[in-house]
């Protein structure tokens, strides 16, 4: 009996599922027969769940949950060896989140005080 091919499901923060994905072993590139667009991920990456059809996460470079993720890249079928859509996610490191928060606070204060930070 032939072993069923393992597929992956990515569940976004709003509950939307991207199913039937394949994954390069030990890599972080998901492949999809259906079109993948940036709009699918907009505002939906605060918590991302990744699961394997057989429950076995070995061979996956991702943890089962990503917090504060970002879409790194979408590749169109013409740009992939298997002719499928492909995408890569990554979890934003805590230090980068902290720096972005501080920058946003500085920008807000500068705007409120009508100060141009470029002049400082």
TASUL-V947202 format. One record per backbone hydrogen bond with DSSP energy under -0.5 kcal/mol. CO is the residue of the C=O (numbers start at 1). NH is the residue of the N-H. E is the energy in kcal/mol with one decimal. If there is no record, write none. Layout:
co = [CO | CO]
nh = [NH | NH]
e = [E | E]
//
This chain:
co = [7 | 8 | 9 | 9 | 10 | 10 | 11 | 12 | 16 | 17 | 18 | 21 | 22 | 24 | 27 | 28 | 28 | 29 | 30 | 31 | 32 | 37 | 38 | 38 | 41 | 44 | 45 | 46 | 48 | 49 | 51 | 52 | 55 | 57 | 59 | 59 | 64 | 66 | 68 | 70 | 70 | 73 | 75 | 76 | 77 | 80 | 85 | 86 | 87 | 88 | 88 | 90 | 93 | 93 | 94 | 95 | 96 | 97 | 98 | 99 | 100 | 101 | 102 | 103 | 104 | 105 | 106 | 107 | 108 | 109 | 110 | 111 | 115 | 116 | 117]
nh = [53 | 21 | 11 | 51 | 12 | 18 | 49 | 15 | 12 | 19 | 10 | 8 | 31 | 27 | 61 | 30 | 89 | 24 | 87 | 22 | 85 | 40 | 41 | 42 | 44 | 13 | 69 | 68 | 66 | 11 | 9 | 55 | 57 | 60 | 26 | 61 | 50 | 48 | 92 | 72 | 90 | 88 | 86 | 79 | 80 | 83 | 32 | 75 | 30 | 72 | 73 | 70 | 96 | 97 | 98 | 99 | 100 | 101 | 102 | 103 | 104 | 105 | 106 | 107 | 108 | 109 | 110 | 111 | 112 | 113 | 115 | 114 | 117 | 119 | 120]
e = [-3.0 | -2.3 | -0.6 | -2.3 | -0.6 | -2.7 | -2.7 | -2.3 | -3.0 | -0.6 | -2.3 | -2.4 | -2.9 | -2.5 | -1.5 | -0.6 | -0.5 | -1.5 | -2.1 | -2.1 | -2.2 | -1.2 | -1.4 | -1.0 | -2.6 | -2.2 | -2.9 | -2.3 | -3.1 | -3.2 | -2.6 | -1.5 | -0.7 | -1.6 | -3.4 | -0.5 | -2.9 | -2.6 | -2.6 | -0.6 | -1.8 | -2.2 | -2.1 | -2.3 | -1.4 | -1.1 | -3.0 | -3.3 | -2.5 | -2.6 | -1.3 | -2.5 | -0.6 | -1.9 | -2.5 | -2.2 | -2.3 | -2.2 | -2.4 | -2.6 | -2.3 | -2.1 | -2.6 | -2.7 | -2.2 | -2.5 | -2.7 | -2.4 | -2.7 | -2.2 | -3.0 | -0.9 | -0.8 | -1.6 | -1.2]
//
